[in-house]
Amino acid sequence: MATLTFLTLLILLTPSGGLYFHIPETAKKCFIEEVPDETMVVGKYKIQAYDDRIGDYLPSSPGIGMHVEVKDPADKIVLSKFYAAEGRFAFTSHSPGEHTICLHSNSTRWFGGQKLRIHFDIQVGEHANDYPQIRAKDRLTELQLRVRQLLDQVEQITKEQSYQRYREERFRLTSDSTNSRVLYWALIQLVVLVAIGLWQMRHLKKFFEAKKLV
């Protein structure tokens, strides 16, 4: 069991790789990221526009930027800001759960527009830290930087464990609620069946009495 838990945490702590996707200039693309409490998330992106003349994607034209909107599990806006055609955004979660990250260009067109390729990379927790920059800023040695990384990893593992306990608690509450509803529904069905049976018996008794069979 301990080995399975350790492997699960390793999978959860693995940094997500970069990807790219295609959208029309006026479209929106959303992602859902499960984030523990008090965890930093950093996203990096780059916009490329399709050029019909050469049949390939090139850096987007001036004026095309990116609007990033992030909502927490309670559907409250954590981040809503316009950025340039290439850059990064960051936010810190204040509640555990699924965070929705939506991207769309700042185009004001109603229809059509260019076809865009968005390169997108998101890092969660200690993977979002820029350790070379931290080393240069704090003037850390190689050993000190490694200790810093290990401490950050331990802290992130602790947060992931707390998040897994939170998910298990929510799942247990959902299961208890479902079981209660199933029990109530079964009791209601039983009451209805008994009531229908009593009504049928009373109706048959009156029918037999009317026919003077009893």
DOTOR-963898 format. One record per atom (N, C-alpha, C): residue in three letters; x, y, z. Coordinates in steps of 0.2 Angstrom, whole numbers, plus 5000, padded with zeros to 4 digits. Atoms other than C-alpha are relative to their C-alpha. Layout:
BEGIN
ALAXYZ;...
This chain:
BEGIN
MET500449945000;MET500050005000;MET500450065000;ALA499649945000;ALA501450125004;ALA500450014994;THR499749995006;THR502350084988;THR499550034995;LEU500549985005;LEU500750114978;LEU499950085001;THR500149934999;THR500450284987;THR500650044998;PHE499449965002;PHE502250334984;PHE500150014992;LEU500049995007;LEU502150294965;LEU499450054998;THR500649955002;THR500450394964;THR500350075001;LEU499749934999;LEU501350544972;LEU500550024994;LEU499549995005;LEU502750524959;LEU499750024994;ILE500349995006;ILE501550524945;ILE499750075000;LEU500349944999;LEU500650674952;LEU500550065000;LEU499549955000;LEU502250774954;LEU500450004994;THR499750005006;THR502850734937;THR499850074996;PRO500249945004;PRO502950904927;PRO499649984994;SER500350015006;SER501750914913;SER500450034994;GLY499749975006;GLY502450934896;GLY499750054996;GLY500349955004;GLY502151064883;GLY499649974995;LEU500450025005;LEU500851054870;LEU499850064996;TYR500349945004;TYR500051154856;TYR499449984997;PHE500650015003;PHE498351164849;PHE499850064995;HIS500249955005;HIS497451254835;HIS499350025001;ILE500649974999;ILE496051374837;ILE499950064995;PRO500149945004;PRO495151504826;PRO500250065005;GLU499849944996;GLU495651684831;GLU499550025005;THR500549984995;THR493951714840;THR499849955005;ALA500250064996;ALA493851544849;ALA500350015007;LYS499750004993;LYS494251504867;LYS500149925001;LYS499850064998;LYS495051354874;LYS500149995007;CYS499950004993;CYS494951294892;CYS500349935002;PHE499750064997;PHE495951164902;PHE499850005008;ILE500250014993;ILE495551094919;ILE500649975004;GLU499450024997;GLU497051074931;GLU499849995008;GLU500150024993;GLU496950984948;GLU500650035004;VAL499449974996;VAL497951094961;VAL499850005007;PRO500050004993;PRO498251074979;PRO499950075003;ASP500149934996;ASP497951214992;ASP500750035000;GLU499449964999;GLU499251354992;GLU500549984996;THR499550035004;THR500151294977;THR500150054994;MET499949965006;MET500951404963;MET499949964994;VAL500150035007;VAL500451374945;VAL500350054995;VAL499749965005;VAL501451444931;VAL499949974993;GLY500150025007;GLY500951444912;GLY500450044996;LYS499649975005;LYS501951484897;LYS499749994994;TYR500350015006;TYR501251514880;TYR500350044994;LYS499849965006;LYS501651574862;LYS499549994995;ILE500550005006;ILE500451624848;ILE500450004994;GLN499750005007;GLN500851584830;GLN499350004996;ALA500649995004;ALA499651634816;ALA500249964993;TYR499950035006;TYR499451534800;TYR500050054994;ASP499949965006;ASP500151614784;ASP499849964994;ASP500250045006;ASP499251554768;ASP500550004995;ARG499549995005;ARG500651614757;ARG500549945000;ILE499450064999;ILE501951484764;ILE499749945002;GLY500350064998;GLY500651364771;GLY500349985007;ASP499750014993;ASP501451374789;ASP499950055005;TYR500149954994;TYR501351454806;TYR500650045001;LEU499549954999;LEU502351614809;LEU499850045006;PRO500249954994;PRO502451734824;PRO499450044998;SER500649975001;SER500751814826;SER500150084998;SER500049935002;SER500451994819;SER500050045006;PRO500149954994;PRO500652144830;PRO499350015002;GLY500749994998;GLY499152174840;GLY499649945003;ILE500450064998;ILE498651994843;ILE500349985007;GLY499750024993;GLY498851954862;GLY499649945002;MET500350064997;MET498151824874;MET499750035006;HIS500349994994;HIS496851844887;HIS499949935004;VAL499950064995;VAL497051724902;VAL499550015005;GLU500450004994;GLU495651684914;GLU500049935004;VAL500050064995;VAL495751564929;VAL499550005005;LYS500550014995;LYS494351504940;LYS500149955005;ASP499950054995;ASP494451414956;ASP499449955000;PRO500550044999;PRO493351264961;PRO499350035001;ALA500649964999;ALA492051384967;ALA499750044995;ASP500249965006;ASP491951464950;ASP500150085001;LYS499849934999;LYS492751624957;LYS500650024996;ILE499549985004;ILE493951714946;ILE500650025004;VAL499449994996;VAL495751704952;VAL500450044996;LEU499649965004;LEU496551784937;LEU499650014994;SER500349985006;SER495951884922;SER500450064997;LYS499649955002;LYS497151974912;LYS500249994993;PHE499850005007;PHE497752024894;PHE500850005000;TYR499350005001;TYR499551974889;TYR500250014993;ALA499749995007;ALA500651994874;ALA499949934996;ALA500150065004;ALA500751864860;ALA500549945003;GLU499550054997;GLU502151764870;GLU500150025007;GLY499949984993;GLY502351764889;GLY499849945005;ARG500250054995;ARG501951684905;ARG499550035005;PHE500449984994;PHE500651694919;PHE500149965006;ALA499950044994;ALA500651634937;ALA499450025005;PHE500549994995;PHE499351614951;PHE500249955005;THR499950054994;THR499351534968;THR499349985002;SER500750034999;SER497851424972;SER499950015008;HIS500249994993;HIS496851464988;HIS499549955003;SER500550054998;SER495751314988;SER500249944996;PRO499850065004;PRO496151134983;PRO499449984995;GLY500550025004;GLY495251064968;GLY500150014992;GLU499949995007;GLU494951084949;GLU500050074998;HIS500049935002;HIS495451254942;HIS500050004993;THR500149995007;THR494851304925;THR500450064997;ILE499649955003;ILE496151394914;ILE499850014993;CYS500249995007;CYS495451474898;CYS500450054997;LEU499549965004;LEU496451554884;LEU499650024994;HIS500249975006;HIS495851664870;HIS500350064998;SER499649945002;SER496551794859;SER499650075001;ASN500349934999;ASN496151984861;ASN499650024994;SER500349985006;SER495351984844;SER499350035001;THR500649974999;THR493852094842;THR499549984994;ARG500450025006;ARG493152014826;ARG499549955003;TRP500650044998;TRP491451934827;TRP500149934997;PHE500050075003;PHE491751794814;PHE500750004996;GLY499450025004;GLY493251714805;GLY500650025003;GLY499449984997;GLY494951784808;GLY500649944998;GLN499550045001;GLN496651694807;GLN499949935004;LYS500050064996;LYS496951514812;LYS500750005004;LEU499549994996;LEU498051514827;LEU500349935003;ARG499750064996;ARG499251384835;ARG500350035006;ILE499849984994;ILE499551404853;ILE500449955003;HIS499550054997;HIS501051324861;HIS499950025008;PHE500250004993;PHE500551294880;PHE500449955004;ASP499650044996;ASP501551234894;ASP499850025007;ILE500249994994;ILE500951224912;ILE500449965006;GLN499650044995;GLN501951184928;GLN499750025007;VAL500450004994;VAL501251154945;VAL500549995006;GLY499650024994;GLY502151164962;GLY500750025000;GLU499349995000;GLU503951154964;GLU500350004993;HIS499850005007;HIS504151124945;HIS499950074997;ALA500149935002;ALA503551304943;ALA500650055001;ASN499449964998;ASN505151374951;ASN500550004995;ASP499449995004;ASP506551444941;ASP500649995004;TYR499550004996;TYR507951374950;TYR500750034998;PRO499549965002;PRO509351444940;PRO500050075002;GLN500149934998;GLN508651614943;GLN500050015007;ILE499950004993;ILE508451574961;ILE500750005003;ARG499350014998;ARG510251524962;ARG500450064999;ALA499649935001;ALA510851684954;ALA499850055005;LYS500249954995;LYS509751794965;LYS500249995007;ASP499850014994;ASP510151714981;ASP500749985001;ARG499350015000;ARG511951674977;ARG500149935004;LEU499950074996;LEU511751484982;LEU500549964996;THR499550055003;THR513051354979;THR499649944997;GLU500350065003;GLU512651194970;GLU499649965005;LEU500350044994;LEU512351104987;LEU499450035003;GLN500549974997;GLN511251234994;GLN499450004995;LEU500550005005;LEU510251244978;LEU499649935000;ARG500350074999;ARG509951054979;ARG499649995006;VAL500450004994;VAL509451064997;VAL499350044999;ARG500649965001;ARG508251204992;ARG499549964996;GLN500550045004;GLN507451084978;GLN499749955004;LEU500250054996;LEU507350944990;LEU499450025005;LEU500549974995;LEU506451055003;LEU499350014996;ASP500649985004;ASP505251114990;ASP499649944998;GLN500450065002;GLN504850934984;GLN499749975006;VAL500350034994;VAL504550875002;VAL499350045001;GLU500649964999;GLU503351025004;GLU499449994995;GLN500550025005;GLN502450984988;GLN499749935001;ILE500350064998;ILE502250804993;ILE499550005005;THR500549994994;THR501450855009;THR499450034998;LYS500649975003;LYS500250964999;LYS499649954996;GLU500350055004;GLU499850824987;GLU499649955005;GLN500350054995;GLN499550705002;GLN499350035003;SER500649974997;SER498350835010;SER499450004995;TYR500550005005;TYR497450854993;TYR499749934999;GLN500350075000;GLN497250664992;GLN499549985005;ARG500550014994;ARG496450665009;ARG499450044999;TYR500649965001;TYR495350805004;TYR499549964995;ARG500450045006;ARG494750704988;ARG499749945003;GLU500350064997;GLU494450544998;GLU499550025005;GLU500549984996;GLU493450645011;GLU499450024996;ARG500649985004;ARG492350724997;ARG499749944997;PHE500350065003;PHE492150554989;PHE499649965005;ARG500450044995;ARG491650475005;ARG499350035002;LEU500649964999;LEU490350615008;LEU499549994994;THR500450015006;THR489750594990;THR499749935000;SER500350074999;SER489550404993;SER499549995005;ASP500550004995;ASP488650425009;ASP499350044998;SER500649965003;SER487450555001;SER499649954995;THR500350045005;THR487150434987;THR499649945003;ASN500350064997;ASN486850284998;ASN499350025004;SER500649974996;SER485550395009;SER499550014995;ARG500549995005;ARG484650444993;ARG499749934998;VAL500250065002;VAL484550264987;VAL499549975005;LEU500450034995;LEU483850205004;LEU499450045001;TYR500749964999;TYR482550345005;TYR499649984994;TRP500450025006;TRP482050304987;TRP499749935001;ALA500350064999;ALA481850124991;ALA499450005006;LEU500550004995;LEU480850165007;LEU499350034997;ILE500649965004;ILE479650284996;ILE499749954996;GLN500350055004;GLN479450144984;GLN499649945004;LEU500450044995;LEU478950024998;LEU499450025002;VAL500649974998;VAL477750145005;VAL499550004995;VAL500549995006;VAL476950174988;VAL499749934998;LEU500250075001;LEU476849984985;LEU499549975005;VAL500450024994;VAL476049955002;VAL499350034999;ALA500749965001;ALA474750094999;ALA499649984994;ILE500350035006;ILE474350024982;ILE499749945001;GLY500250064998;GLY474149854989;GLY499350005004;LEU500649994995;LEU472949915003;LEU499450034996;TRP500649985004;TRP471950014990;TRP499749954996;GLN500350065004;GLN471749864979;GLN499649965004;MET500450054996;MET471149754993;MET499450045002;ARG500649974998;ARG469949884999;ARG499550014994;HIS500549995006;HIS469249914981;HIS499749934998;LEU500350065001;LEU469049724979;LEU499549985005;LYS500550024995;LYS468149704995;LYS499450044999;LYS500649965002;LYS466949844990;LYS499649964994;PHE500350035006;PHE466749754973;PHE499649945002;PHE500350074998;PHE466349584981;PHE499450015004;GLU500649994996;GLU465149664994;GLU499450034995;ALA500549985004;ALA464249754980;ALA499749944996;LYS500350055004;LYS464049594970;LYS499749945005;LYS500350054995;LYS463549504986;LYS500349935000;LEU499650075001;LEU464949374984;LEU500349995007;VAL499850024993;VAL465449395003;VAL499550035005;
